[in-house]
Amino acid sequence: MKNLVIAAALLLLAPAAARAADLSGVWKVHGVFTGVISYTAVCTFRQSGASFAGPCVDPSNKTNVQAKGAVSGGAVEFGYDASFNGLAVHLDYKGALQADGSLKGVIATGGPQGAFTANR
């Protein structure tokens, strides 16, 4: 009987372990491109299911963009349209949730590739 109760408890907890991380909240996203361009944006995400969205603001260059993304387990992807030196650019962030709760990954632009970290 005890084994049956333990098995039932494990089955109930298994879906919770398989759920995607909740990224809702305020994140400081630090991006670097080949050590030349460095920035920090503050993103406020609201998650619904596997999708999340919210504004990302970089006060140093007056950027305010709307990010959209998705999370699957520990894998995280989000992106937004911005401009750099007057040119339109789409930034795609692809990374993973780290053991300490931060995010780490790469930034694709269709040109130069960067790296990012993000912390709550």
BAFITOR-596483 format. One record per residue (C-alpha): residue number from 1; y, x, z. Coordinates in steps of 0.25 Angstrom, whole numbers. Each point is the difference from the previous one (the first is absolute). Layout:
<pamars>
{pamar NUM; {Y; X; Z}};
...
</pamars>
This chain:
<pamars>
{pamar 1; {0; 0; 0}};
{pamar 2; {10; 11; 4}};
{pamar 3; {-3; 7; -14}};
{pamar 4; {3; -13; -7}};
{pamar 5; {14; -1; 7}};
{pamar 6; {3; 14; -3}};
{pamar 7; {-4; -3; -15}};
{pamar 8; {9; -12; 0}};
{pamar 9; {12; 7; 6}};
{pamar 10; {-1; 11; -11}};
{pamar 11; {-1; -10; -11}};
{pamar 12; {13; -7; 5}};
{pamar 13; {7; 14; 2}};
{pamar 14; {-4; 5; -14}};
{pamar 15; {10; -8; -8}};
{pamar 16; {11; 5; 9}};
{pamar 17; {-3; 14; -2}};
{pamar 18; {0; -2; -15}};
{pamar 19; {13; -6; -1}};
{pamar 20; {12; 8; -6}};
{pamar 21; {10; 6; 9}};
{pamar 22; {13; -8; 4}};
{pamar 23; {12; 7; -6}};
{pamar 24; {10; -10; 5}};
{pamar 25; {12; 6; 7}};
{pamar 26; {10; 11; -3}};
{pamar 27; {-5; 13; -6}};
{pamar 28; {8; 13; -2}};
{pamar 29; {-5; 6; -14}};
{pamar 30; {3; 14; -3}};
{pamar 31; {-2; 5; -14}};
{pamar 32; {1; 14; -6}};
{pamar 33; {-1; 4; -15}};
{pamar 34; {-3; 15; -2}};
{pamar 35; {9; 4; 12}};
{pamar 36; {12; -3; -8}};
{pamar 37; {2; -15; 3}};
{pamar 38; {-2; -6; 14}};
{pamar 39; {4; -13; 5}};
{pamar 40; {-3; -10; 12}};
{pamar 41; {0; -15; -3}};
{pamar 42; {-2; -10; 11}};
{pamar 43; {-10; -11; -5}};
{pamar 44; {-2; -14; 7}};
{pamar 45; {-13; -5; -4}};
{pamar 46; {-5; -14; 2}};
{pamar 47; {-15; -2; -3}};
{pamar 48; {-8; -12; -4}};
{pamar 49; {-15; 2; -3}};
{pamar 50; {-1; 13; -8}};
{pamar 51; {14; -1; -6}};
{pamar 52; {13; 5; 7}};
{pamar 53; {14; 1; -5}};
{pamar 54; {14; 3; 6}};
{pamar 55; {13; 7; -2}};
{pamar 56; {1; 16; 0}};
{pamar 57; {13; 5; 3}};
{pamar 58; {5; 15; -1}};
{pamar 59; {14; 0; 7}};
{pamar 60; {2; 15; -5}};
{pamar 61; {1; -5; -15}};
{pamar 62; {3; -15; 2}};
{pamar 63; {-14; -4; -6}};
{pamar 64; {-5; -14; 4}};
{pamar 65; {-12; -4; -8}};
{pamar 66; {-11; -10; 2}};
{pamar 67; {-14; 6; 1}};
{pamar 68; {-13; -7; -3}};
{pamar 69; {-14; 5; 4}};
{pamar 70; {-14; -3; 4}};
{pamar 71; {-10; 6; 10}};
{pamar 72; {-15; 1; -1}};
{pamar 73; {-7; 5; 13}};
{pamar 74; {8; 13; 2}};
{pamar 75; {5; 2; -14}};
{pamar 76; {15; -4; -2}};
{pamar 77; {7; -2; -13}};
{pamar 78; {15; -4; -2}};
{pamar 79; {11; 2; -10}};
{pamar 80; {14; -3; -3}};
{pamar 81; {11; 2; -11}};
{pamar 82; {11; 9; 3}};
{pamar 83; {10; 9; -7}};
{pamar 84; {2; 15; 0}};
{pamar 85; {12; 6; -6}};
{pamar 86; {3; -13; -7}};
{pamar 87; {-14; 0; -6}};
{pamar 88; {-10; -12; 3}};
{pamar 89; {-13; 5; 7}};
{pamar 90; {-12; -7; 5}};
{pamar 91; {-6; 6; 13}};
{pamar 92; {-15; -3; 3}};
{pamar 93; {-4; 5; 13}};
{pamar 94; {-15; 1; 2}};
{pamar 95; {-6; 5; 13}};
{pamar 96; {-9; -3; 12}};
{pamar 97; {2; -4; 15}};
{pamar 98; {-2; 12; 9}};
{pamar 99; {-7; 0; 13}};
{pamar 100; {13; 1; 7}};
{pamar 101; {5; -12; -7}};
{pamar 102; {9; 7; -10}};
{pamar 103; {-1; -1; -15}};
{pamar 104; {-1; 12; -9}};
{pamar 105; {-2; 1; -15}};
{pamar 106; {6; 3; -14}};
{pamar 107; {12; -6; -7}};
{pamar 108; {-2; -2; -15}};
{pamar 109; {12; -2; -9}};
{pamar 110; {-6; 2; -14}};
{pamar 111; {6; 14; 0}};
{pamar 112; {1; 9; 12}};
{pamar 113; {-9; -3; 12}};
{pamar 114; {4; 0; 14}};
{pamar 115; {-6; -2; 14}};
{pamar 116; {3; -9; 11}};
{pamar 117; {-2; -3; 15}};
{pamar 118; {3; -12; 7}};
{pamar 119; {1; -3; 15}};
{pamar 120; {4; -13; 8}};
</pamars>
